[in-house]
Amino acid sequence: MENIAWMAWTVPTAIFFALLASTLGVMTWLAVAYPEAERVGVLRIPTTRGDRLFISLIIAAVIHLLWIAFVGTEPIATLPIGEGVEISSLWLATLISLGAAVAIFRTV
């Protein structure tokens, strides 16, 4: 574990990578179980599920970076668990990103 100590693994980081791996696993399963066909959406270019996932991930990164730049990461609430667990305002950016991903998968 000493060779990855520089990465500062935290619970949110582990959750992020676990969800990313799960998403890629589900996308792989969908590609095998239900072969995809390209479709043309609002961008007027043919896109596949993988293309829409990639666009969603890029948009999520941009939303989070802009959120950090303009809003910050101050806690918005404290849960009464143990000594108190602070909830970061980044969770709001995550909800916005999920909404954007749904919109992208439906329209692009």
Residue, then its C-alpha position, 0 to 999 in steps of 0.5 A: m500500500e505504500n506505493i499508492a499512498w501518494m494518491a490520497w485514497t478517500v471514501p469518495t474516491a473509492i466510491f467514484f472508482a467503484l461506480l465508474a467500474s460498475t458503469l463500464g461493466v453494465m455498458t459491456w453487458l448491455a453491448v453483449a445482451y442488446p447490440e446497439a445501433e447508432r442513432v442521430g440526436v440533437l447533435r446531428i451526428p450518429t452516436t452509440r451508448g458508449d459515445r453518450l457515456f463519454i459525453s456524459l463523463i466529460i460534462a460531469a467533469v466540467i460541471h464539477l470543476l466549474w462548481i469547485a471554481f465558483v461555489g466551492t466545497e463547503p459543507i452544506a449539512t452535518l449528519p448526526i453519525g458519530e462525531g458528525v459527517e459533513i456533506s459537501s456541496l459537491w453532492l449537488a454538482t453530482l445530482i446536476s451531473l446525473g440529470a445532465a447524463v439522463a438528458i444526454f442519453r435521451t436526446v443525443 
